[in-house]
């Protein structure tokens, strides 16, 4: 266990004192909450008895009375503590000792009291009794505002916020609002689709074959079956099996996993809503998708105009449609239609793109569009009619056999949704899978596997079907004006936390000196440390061994510099 700070030591001493007084700092019994902070404006009645619970966020003690702020799950409310009302008998221990001395900011309490209005007109709770429900052993990183309005000690370091989301949610109220909106968005989608009669389902996360997308999977091993299993990269093939089985429409909020890079729009674990509806095509799906997004914007913001960064994005349906090859010609001046793989690779290189020999026609076109076109589509736009090589699960275009009936929805320069008129010809599907297999043999580690059971399902017959996948995380980013996916995930994937290195007092002293002027002359740091030769040698060797500093030499002098 890491060494405790002075405040943490003090809080543990208070814990002992509470226990010595017979107070259980972590009681098990139910606390009968009947009132919440958000109810105060609409349900205020002078003298009304209420029972609340929450976390102490501030205190202003003035002798025999004082005010405090309580934060519950819905917001904040002011409390008034009066010694003689809290302790009407001769024994004033509850106020003088427990409340004044043994409680801290961050402690969770339950209380009974009455509603009243202060002399300055603020609706508050006059506390008649309180119970300690949880003693907080770590101080909260609460921001402070000085007389000039400057804010200090904000908890705004992204890495700390993502690692300690529990603290982030306590001290940054806007973060909680983001996640409340996330739930509201998924609820709107559920309502929209269930109203149409479609069934929400669950499909396997551990799959014997990762299918439904081109992506690199995570692989694990099932000991009892002695076989490899993959975390799903998409749930598409299972949902289509259910359409084969006779359901008209099925959807799932799916956790998908892709063993790929991480950035502001990618996390290895993410959420996609996939929908498949029988007897529909991609034109119907475009219309339905636009209606759904319009409804979400209305539910969240009360308008279809949503501010995203510097842009105002209008989600009012309908949205324009642009063929992908036409988009490439518009933004590069090059007509890539009819180009073979070799010509596409040469074109991509001329455009300054990094490509390699493992990339087939589909990936090359995708790379050109992604780098040269995608960012131009800020307002919702359907990019349609992708080449067959890019879309191994998509029905051939009804008027051009080289293309497929596929669209991607672009919003704010990023893909938000991917949809098809689903391929239901089992012979064509097998040929497409085999083409993907050939890509895998070339070295493309994202190429699809052949799912023989899915092909068998198609041979029984799947009706004409349209399907879509909508990235929920990216949708929430748009609707809450967040530029990073980490802001809309409670617990984004992080690198392992580096453990603090234990240092002696001498090592700490030297490290502080080096920090001020790294790299610094070794002899100057030694003199400034005021340590004996023996202590100095021990401390500097300790710091180099712990890989915190390094010593270098030039022609004349020795230097020491920070490594971390």
ROGU-836836 format. One line per 3 residues: number of its first residue (from 1); their letters; for each residue x, y, z of C-alpha. Coordinates in nm, 2 decimals. Each point is the difference from the previous one (the first is absolute). Last residue first. Layout:
ROGU-836836
NUM> A> X,Y,Z | ... $
//
This chain:
ROGU-836836
564> XXX> 1.04,1.07,-1.63 | 0.37,-0.02,-0.10 | 0.12,0.31,0.18 $
561> XXX> 0.36,0.12,-0.05 | 0.34,-0.01,0.16 | 0.32,0.15,-0.16 $
558> XXX> 0.37,-0.08,0.05 | 0.25,0.25,-0.13 | 0.30,0.04,-0.23 $
555> XXX> -0.03,-0.18,-0.33 | -0.36,-0.10,0.05 | -0.13,-0.24,0.26 $
552> XXX> -0.35,-0.13,0.07 | -0.18,-0.10,0.32 | -0.36,-0.13,-0.03 $
549> XXX> -0.30,0.07,0.21 | -0.32,-0.19,0.10 | 0.11,-0.34,-0.11 $
546> XXX> -0.04,-0.15,0.35 | 0.37,-0.10,-0.01 | 0.09,0.36,-0.10 $
543> XXX> -0.20,0.14,0.30 | 0.16,-0.24,0.24 | 0.35,0.07,-0.12 $
540> XXX> -0.07,0.37,0.05 | -0.12,-0.07,0.36 | 0.28,-0.23,0.11 $
537> XXX> 0.27,0.22,-0.15 | -0.14,0.31,0.16 | -0.04,-0.17,0.34 $
534> XXX> 0.37,-0.11,0.00 | 0.13,0.33,-0.13 | -0.20,0.19,0.27 $
531> XXX> -0.31,0.18,-0.12 | -0.05,0.38,-0.05 | -0.23,-0.07,-0.29 $
528> XXX> 0.11,0.33,-0.17 | 0.36,-0.12,-0.01 | -0.09,-0.33,-0.16 $
525> XXX> -0.23,0.18,-0.25 | 0.28,0.23,-0.10 | 0.24,-0.30,-0.04 $
522> XXX> -0.24,-0.18,-0.23 | -0.03,0.29,-0.23 | -0.37,0.02,-0.10 $
519> XXX> -0.22,-0.15,-0.28 | -0.25,0.07,0.15 | -0.03,0.34,0.17 $
516> XXX> -0.28,0.00,0.26 | -0.06,-0.37,-0.02 | 0.35,-0.08,0.11 $
513> XXX> -0.05,0.17,0.33 | -0.33,-0.17,0.06 | 0.16,-0.34,-0.07 $
510> XXX> 0.28,0.07,0.24 | -0.24,0.07,0.29 | -0.21,-0.31,-0.09 $
507> XXX> 0.31,-0.22,0.00 | 0.11,0.14,0.34 | -0.35,-0.07,0.14 $
504> XXX> 0.01,-0.35,-0.13 | -0.22,-0.09,-0.30 | -0.26,-0.26,-0.07 $
501> XXX> -0.09,0.00,-0.37 | -0.37,0.07,-0.07 | -0.16,-0.28,-0.20 $
498> XXX> -0.06,0.08,-0.37 | -0.36,-0.07,-0.09 | -0.04,-0.25,-0.27 $
495> XXX> -0.09,0.17,-0.33 | -0.37,0.09,-0.02 | -0.32,-0.13,-0.16 $
492> XXX> -0.29,0.23,0.06 | -0.21,-0.04,0.32 | -0.32,0.21,-0.01 $
489> XXX> 0.02,0.04,-0.37 | -0.13,0.33,-0.14 | 0.31,0.21,0.07 $
486> XXX> 0.24,-0.27,-0.11 | -0.15,0.03,-0.35 | 0.15,0.35,-0.03 $
483> XXX> -0.15,0.30,-0.18 | -0.30,0.04,0.23 | -0.30,0.21,-0.11 $
480> XXX> -0.26,-0.20,0.18 | -0.20,-0.12,-0.30 | 0.31,-0.05,-0.22 $
477> XXX> 0.20,-0.19,0.27 | -0.32,-0.21,0.08 | -0.02,-0.10,-0.37 $
474> XXX> 0.37,-0.09,0.00 | -0.05,-0.23,0.30 | -0.32,-0.15,-0.15 $
471> XXX> 0.16,-0.10,-0.33 | -0.29,-0.08,-0.22 | -0.01,-0.33,-0.19 $
468> XXX> -0.26,-0.04,-0.27 | -0.19,-0.28,-0.17 | -0.24,-0.04,-0.29 $
465> XXX> -0.16,-0.34,-0.09 | -0.13,-0.18,-0.30 | -0.11,-0.34,0.15 $
462> XXX> 0.26,-0.24,0.13 | -0.02,-0.36,-0.15 | 0.10,-0.34,0.13 $
459> XXX> 0.33,0.05,-0.19 | 0.05,0.32,0.19 | 0.02,-0.21,0.33 $
456> XXX> 0.26,-0.23,-0.16 | 0.21,0.30,-0.09 | -0.03,0.12,0.36 $
453> XXX> 0.12,-0.35,0.11 | 0.30,0.01,-0.23 | 0.12,0.33,0.14 $
450> XXX> 0.30,0.08,-0.23 | 0.24,0.23,0.18 | 0.01,0.37,-0.09 $
447> XXX> 0.32,0.20,-0.08 | 0.14,0.21,0.28 | 0.34,-0.17,0.02 $
444> XXX> 0.06,0.08,-0.37 | 0.31,-0.20,-0.07 | -0.05,-0.13,-0.36 $
441> XXX> -0.17,-0.31,0.14 | -0.25,0.22,0.18 | -0.08,0.17,-0.34 $
438> XXX> -0.06,-0.34,-0.15 | -0.24,-0.08,0.28 | -0.19,0.32,-0.08 $
435> XXX> -0.04,-0.12,-0.36 | -0.13,-0.33,0.15 | -0.25,0.19,0.21 $
432> XXX> -0.13,0.18,-0.31 | -0.04,-0.33,-0.19 | -0.19,-0.15,0.29 $
429> XXX> -0.23,0.30,0.01 | -0.07,-0.02,-0.38 | -0.11,-0.36,0.05 $
426> XXX> -0.20,0.07,0.31 | -0.20,0.29,-0.17 | -0.13,0.20,0.30 $
423> XXX> 0.23,0.30,-0.01 | -0.14,0.27,0.22 | -0.12,0.33,-0.14 $
420> XXX> 0.26,0.17,0.21 | 0.09,0.23,0.28 | 0.29,0.17,0.18 $
417> XXX> -0.05,0.28,0.25 | 0.18,0.29,0.17 | 0.30,0.04,-0.24 $
414> XXX> 0.19,0.32,0.08 | 0.03,0.35,-0.16 | -0.26,0.16,0.23 $
411> XXX> -0.26,-0.26,-0.11 | 0.05,-0.26,-0.27 | -0.26,-0.28,-0.04 $
408> XXX> 0.14,-0.30,-0.19 | -0.20,-0.15,-0.27 | -0.02,-0.34,-0.18 $
405> XXX> -0.19,-0.14,-0.30 | 0.31,-0.14,-0.17 | 0.20,0.10,-0.31 $
402> XXX> 0.16,-0.19,-0.29 | -0.34,-0.14,-0.10 | -0.15,0.34,-0.07 $
399> XXX> -0.38,0.04,-0.01 | -0.12,-0.22,0.28 | 0.31,0.05,0.20 $
396> XXX> 0.14,-0.34,0.13 | -0.12,-0.08,0.35 | 0.25,0.06,0.28 $
393> XXX> 0.19,-0.23,0.22 | 0.34,0.02,-0.17 | -0.01,0.38,-0.03 $
390> XXX> 0.32,0.17,-0.10 | 0.07,-0.23,-0.30 | -0.36,0.06,-0.13 $
387> XXX> 0.06,0.37,-0.05 | -0.20,0.23,0.24 | -0.34,0.15,-0.12 $
384> XXX> -0.06,0.27,0.26 | 0.15,0.27,0.22 | -0.31,0.13,0.20 $
381> XXX> 0.06,0.35,0.13 | -0.07,0.16,0.34 | 0.17,0.34,0.00 $
378> XXX> 0.38,-0.01,0.05 | 0.09,-0.19,-0.32 | 0.33,0.15,-0.10 $
375> XXX> 0.20,-0.21,0.25 | -0.08,-0.32,-0.19 | 0.15,0.10,-0.33 $
372> XXX> 0.38,-0.02,-0.03 | 0.12,-0.23,0.28 | -0.30,-0.22,0.05 $
369> XXX> -0.10,-0.01,-0.37 | 0.35,-0.10,-0.11 | 0.04,-0.26,0.28 $
366> XXX> -0.34,-0.15,-0.07 | 0.09,-0.02,-0.37 | 0.32,-0.18,0.09 $
363> XXX> -0.17,-0.23,0.25 | -0.26,-0.11,-0.26 | 0.25,-0.06,-0.28 $
360> XXX> 0.23,-0.22,0.22 | 0.25,0.11,0.26 | 0.28,-0.26,0.08 $
357> XXX> 0.23,0.17,-0.25 | 0.04,0.32,0.21 | -0.15,0.35,0.02 $
354> XXX> 0.11,0.33,0.16 | -0.19,0.28,-0.18 | 0.17,0.28,-0.18 $
351> XXX> -0.26,0.05,-0.27 | 0.24,-0.15,-0.25 | 0.04,-0.30,0.23 $
348> XXX> -0.38,-0.05,0.00 | -0.01,0.02,-0.38 | 0.28,-0.26,-0.04 $
345> XXX> -0.19,-0.23,0.24 | -0.33,0.05,-0.19 | 0.18,-0.08,-0.33 $
342> XXX> 0.13,-0.32,0.13 | -0.33,-0.10,0.16 | -0.20,0.06,-0.32 $
339> XXX> -0.16,0.33,-0.09 | -0.35,-0.01,-0.15 | -0.12,0.30,0.21 $
336> XXX> 0.30,0.19,0.14 | -0.09,0.33,-0.17 | 0.25,0.25,0.14 $
333> XXX> -0.08,0.37,0.07 | 0.09,-0.07,0.37 | -0.31,0.14,0.18 $
330> XXX> -0.27,-0.03,-0.26 | 0.15,-0.32,-0.15 | 0.01,-0.17,0.34 $
327> XXX> -0.36,0.11,0.07 | -0.11,-0.14,-0.33 | 0.16,-0.34,0.08 $
324> XXX> -0.18,0.01,0.34 | -0.35,0.08,-0.15 | -0.15,0.31,0.18 $
321> XXX> -0.34,0.00,0.17 | -0.14,0.31,0.18 | -0.18,-0.03,0.33 $
318> XXX> -0.38,0.01,0.07 | -0.06,0.07,0.29 | 0.09,0.27,0.25 $
315> XXX> 0.33,-0.09,0.17 | 0.14,0.35,-0.05 | 0.36,0.03,0.12 $
312> XXX> 0.12,0.34,0.14 | 0.38,0.00,-0.03 | 0.28,0.13,0.22 $
309> XXX> 0.01,-0.31,0.22 | -0.33,-0.18,-0.05 | -0.30,0.23,0.07 $
306> XXX> -0.33,-0.19,-0.08 | -0.28,0.14,-0.21 | -0.29,-0.25,-0.01 $
303> XXX> -0.16,0.17,0.30 | -0.12,-0.09,0.35 | 0.35,-0.10,0.09 $
300> XXX> 0.00,-0.36,0.11 | -0.35,-0.12,-0.12 | 0.02,0.22,-0.32 $
297> XXX> 0.35,-0.12,-0.09 | -0.11,-0.36,0.06 | -0.31,0.04,-0.22 $
294> XXX> 0.20,0.15,-0.29 | 0.25,-0.29,0.03 | -0.29,-0.26,-0.02 $
291> XXX> -0.16,0.18,-0.30 | 0.33,0.01,-0.19 | 0.06,-0.37,0.07 $
288> XXX> -0.35,-0.10,-0.12 | 0.04,0.19,-0.33 | 0.35,-0.15,-0.06 $
285> XXX> -0.13,-0.35,0.10 | -0.29,0.02,-0.25 | 0.25,0.08,-0.28 $
282> XXX> 0.23,-0.28,0.13 | -0.27,-0.26,-0.06 | -0.29,-0.15,0.20 $
279> XXX> -0.18,-0.34,-0.01 | 0.16,-0.11,0.33 | 0.14,0.24,0.26 $
276> XXX> 0.35,-0.02,0.15 | 0.12,0.25,0.27 | 0.34,0.03,0.16 $
273> XXX> 0.07,0.23,0.29 | 0.38,0.02,0.05 | 0.19,0.04,0.33 $
270> XXX> 0.37,0.01,0.04 | 0.30,-0.20,0.14 | 0.34,0.06,-0.16 $
267> XXX> -0.07,0.38,0.02 | 0.00,0.22,-0.31 | -0.10,0.36,-0.06 $
264> XXX> 0.27,0.19,0.19 | 0.26,-0.27,-0.07 | 0.06,-0.36,0.06 $
261> XXX> 0.14,-0.25,-0.25 | -0.14,-0.35,-0.08 | -0.11,-0.31,0.18 $
258> XXX> -0.37,0.05,-0.07 | -0.27,-0.08,0.26 | -0.38,0.05,-0.03 $
255> XXX> -0.25,0.05,0.27 | -0.34,-0.02,-0.17 | -0.32,0.20,0.04 $
252> XXX> -0.21,-0.24,-0.19 | -0.27,0.01,-0.27 | -0.24,-0.24,-0.16 $
249> XXX> -0.27,0.05,-0.27 | -0.24,-0.24,-0.18 | 0.10,-0.31,0.20 $
246> XXX> -0.02,-0.32,-0.21 | 0.30,-0.21,0.08 | 0.19,0.14,-0.30 $
243> XXX> -0.04,0.34,0.16 | 0.14,-0.16,0.32 | 0.30,-0.13,-0.20 $
240> XXX> 0.04,0.36,-0.12 | 0.04,0.11,0.36 | 0.28,-0.26,0.05 $
237> XXX> 0.19,0.12,-0.31 | -0.01,0.36,0.10 | 0.12,-0.02,0.35 $
234> XXX> 0.33,0.18,-0.06 | 0.37,-0.03,0.11 | -0.10,-0.27,0.24 $
231> XXX> 0.25,-0.12,0.26 | 0.16,-0.30,-0.16 | 0.01,-0.36,0.12 $
228> XXX> 0.28,-0.26,-0.04 | -0.08,-0.36,0.08 | 0.06,-0.26,0.27 $
225> XXX> -0.37,-0.03,0.08 | 0.07,0.01,0.38 | 0.29,0.24,-0.03 $
222> XXX> -0.16,0.27,-0.21 | 0.29,0.20,-0.15 | 0.02,0.38,-0.08 $
219> XXX> 0.03,0.21,-0.31 | -0.06,0.37,-0.04 | -0.10,0.08,-0.36 $
216> XXX> 0.16,0.21,-0.28 | -0.28,0.16,-0.21 | -0.20,-0.05,-0.32 $
213> XXX> -0.35,-0.04,0.12 | -0.28,-0.25,0.05 | 0.21,-0.29,0.12 $
210> XXX> 0.23,-0.12,0.28 | -0.03,-0.38,-0.01 | -0.04,-0.21,0.31 $
207> XXX> -0.18,0.29,0.17 | 0.01,0.14,0.35 | -0.24,0.30,0.01 $
204> XXX> -0.29,-0.22,-0.10 | -0.33,0.17,-0.10 | -0.26,0.19,0.21 $
201> XXX> -0.34,0.12,-0.14 | -0.22,0.31,-0.02 | -0.30,-0.08,-0.22 $
198> XXX> -0.15,0.23,-0.26 | -0.36,0.10,0.01 | 0.03,0.36,-0.14 $
195> XXX> -0.05,0.14,0.35 | 0.28,-0.23,0.11 | 0.23,0.18,-0.24 $
192> XXX> -0.07,0.36,0.11 | -0.03,-0.09,0.37 | 0.34,-0.18,0.00 $
189> XXX> 0.16,0.29,-0.19 | -0.14,0.26,0.24 | 0.12,-0.21,0.30 $
186> XXX> 0.35,-0.02,-0.15 | 0.01,0.38,-0.04 | -0.13,0.06,0.35 $
183> XXX> 0.26,-0.23,0.15 | 0.27,0.19,-0.17 | -0.16,0.33,0.11 $
180> XXX> 0.03,-0.11,0.36 | 0.37,-0.09,-0.08 | 0.07,0.35,-0.12 $
177> XXX> -0.18,0.16,0.29 | 0.22,-0.19,0.24 | 0.31,0.16,-0.16 $
174> XXX> -0.16,0.34,0.03 | -0.01,-0.04,0.38 | 0.38,-0.01,0.04 $
171> XXX> 0.09,-0.08,0.36 | -0.18,-0.32,0.07 | 0.00,-0.15,-0.35 $
168> XXX> 0.37,0.07,-0.04 | 0.07,-0.17,0.33 | -0.17,-0.32,-0.11 $
165> XXX> 0.16,0.04,-0.34 | 0.34,-0.05,0.16 | 0.20,-0.14,-0.29 $
162> XXX> -0.18,0.22,-0.25 | 0.02,0.31,0.21 | 0.37,-0.06,0.09 $
159> XXX> 0.09,-0.04,-0.37 | -0.20,0.30,-0.10 | 0.14,0.24,0.26 $
156> XXX> -0.30,0.22,0.09 | -0.05,-0.04,0.37 | 0.02,0.38,0.07 $
153> XXX> 0.24,0.10,0.27 | -0.04,0.37,-0.06 | -0.27,0.23,-0.15 $
150> XXX> 0.06,0.37,-0.04 | -0.31,0.21,0.07 | 0.18,0.30,0.15 $
147> XXX> -0.09,-0.09,0.36 | 0.14,-0.35,-0.05 | -0.18,-0.31,-0.13 $
144> XXX> 0.09,-0.35,0.13 | -0.03,-0.33,-0.18 | -0.06,-0.31,0.21 $
141> XXX> 0.24,-0.29,-0.03 | -0.19,-0.22,0.25 | 0.19,-0.11,0.31 $
138> XXX> 0.05,-0.37,0.05 | -0.13,-0.20,0.30 | -0.37,0.07,-0.05 $
135> XXX> -0.21,-0.12,0.29 | -0.32,-0.15,-0.12 | -0.36,0.01,0.13 $
132> XXX> 0.04,0.25,0.29 | -0.35,0.07,0.13 | -0.17,0.34,0.04 $
129> XXX> -0.26,0.16,0.21 | -0.22,0.32,0.00 | 0.17,0.16,-0.31 $
126> XXX> -0.17,0.32,-0.12 | -0.01,-0.06,-0.38 | 0.04,0.29,-0.24 $
123> XXX> -0.18,0.23,-0.24 | 0.21,0.32,-0.04 | -0.17,0.33,0.06 $
120> XXX> 0.28,0.20,0.16 | -0.17,-0.04,0.34 | 0.00,-0.38,-0.05 $
117> XXX> -0.31,-0.19,-0.13 | -0.11,-0.32,0.17 | -0.05,-0.37,-0.06 $
114> XXX> 0.01,-0.23,0.30 | 0.26,-0.26,0.10 | 0.10,-0.36,0.00 $
111> XXX> 0.35,-0.10,-0.10 | 0.22,-0.26,-0.17 | 0.37,0.06,-0.03 $
108> XXX> 0.28,-0.07,-0.25 | 0.34,0.14,0.08 | 0.17,0.19,-0.29 $
105> XXX> 0.08,0.31,0.20 | 0.08,-0.12,0.35 | -0.18,-0.09,0.32 $
102> XXX> 0.18,-0.06,0.33 | 0.05,0.35,0.14 | -0.31,0.21,-0.05 $
99> XXX> -0.26,-0.26,-0.07 | 0.12,-0.28,0.23 | 0.15,0.20,0.29 $
96> XXX> -0.20,0.32,0.06 | -0.31,-0.10,-0.20 | -0.06,-0.36,0.11 $
93> XXX> 0.17,0.06,0.33 | -0.25,0.27,0.12 | -0.14,-0.20,0.29 $
90> XXX> -0.22,0.24,0.21 | -0.30,-0.09,-0.21 | -0.12,0.18,-0.32 $
87> XXX> 0.29,-0.13,-0.20 | -0.07,0.07,-0.37 | -0.22,0.30,0.08 $
84> XXX> 0.25,0.13,0.26 | 0.30,-0.04,-0.23 | -0.16,0.15,-0.32 $
81> XXX> 0.10,-0.17,-0.33 | -0.15,0.15,-0.32 | 0.02,-0.19,-0.32 $
78> XXX> 0.02,0.13,-0.36 | -0.10,-0.23,-0.28 | 0.20,-0.15,-0.30 $
75> XXX> -0.09,-0.21,-0.30 | -0.18,-0.32,-0.11 | 0.21,-0.28,0.15 $
72> XXX> 0.05,0.19,0.33 | 0.24,0.29,0.08 | -0.04,0.16,0.34 $
69> XXX> 0.13,0.35,0.07 | 0.06,0.12,0.35 | -0.11,0.30,0.22 $
66> XXX> 0.10,0.07,0.35 | -0.11,0.04,0.36 | 0.13,0.01,0.36 $
63> XXX> 0.34,0.14,-0.10 | -0.01,0.10,-0.37 | 0.06,-0.31,-0.21 $
60> XXX> 0.00,0.05,-0.38 | 0.01,-0.35,-0.16 | 0.04,-0.13,-0.35 $
57> XXX> -0.06,-0.31,-0.21 | -0.16,-0.23,0.25 | -0.12,-0.31,-0.19 $
54> XXX> -0.36,-0.12,-0.02 | -0.31,-0.10,0.19 | -0.34,0.16,0.05 $
51> XXX> -0.30,-0.03,0.22 | -0.26,0.28,-0.01 | -0.25,0.16,0.23 $
48> XXX> -0.18,0.30,-0.15 | 0.04,0.32,0.21 | -0.06,0.24,-0.29 $
45> XXX> -0.11,-0.21,-0.30 | 0.23,-0.03,-0.31 | -0.11,-0.27,-0.25 $
42> XXX> 0.08,0.18,-0.33 | 0.33,0.17,0.09 | 0.12,-0.27,0.25 $
39> XXX> -0.06,-0.31,-0.21 | 0.35,0.01,-0.16 | 0.16,-0.04,0.34 $
36> XXX> -0.16,-0.33,0.08 | -0.26,-0.11,0.26 | -0.12,-0.33,0.14 $
33> XXX> 0.32,-0.17,0.11 | -0.06,-0.29,0.24 | 0.35,-0.11,0.10 $
30> XXX> 0.03,-0.38,-0.02 | 0.23,-0.15,0.26 | 0.36,-0.10,-0.06 $
27> XXX> 0.19,0.27,0.19 | 0.35,0.11,-0.12 | 0.13,0.25,0.25 $
24> XXX> -0.16,-0.19,0.29 | -0.01,0.24,0.30 | 0.09,-0.15,0.34 $
21> XXX> 0.20,0.30,0.11 | 0.32,-0.20,-0.05 | -0.11,-0.07,-0.36 $
18> XXX> -0.03,0.37,-0.07 | 0.34,0.06,0.16 | 0.16,-0.27,-0.22 $
15> XXX> -0.15,0.15,-0.31 | 0.13,0.34,0.10 | 0.35,-0.14,0.02 $
12> XXX> -0.05,-0.15,-0.35 | -0.10,0.35,-0.12 | 0.31,0.15,0.15 $
9> XXX> 0.23,-0.25,-0.17 | -0.17,0.07,-0.33 | 0.05,0.37,0.05 $
6> XXX> 0.37,-0.04,0.07 | 0.04,-0.21,-0.31 | 0.02,-0.38,0.02 $
3> XXX> 0.29,-0.21,-0.13 | -0.09,-0.23,-0.28 | -0.13,-0.35,0.09 $
//
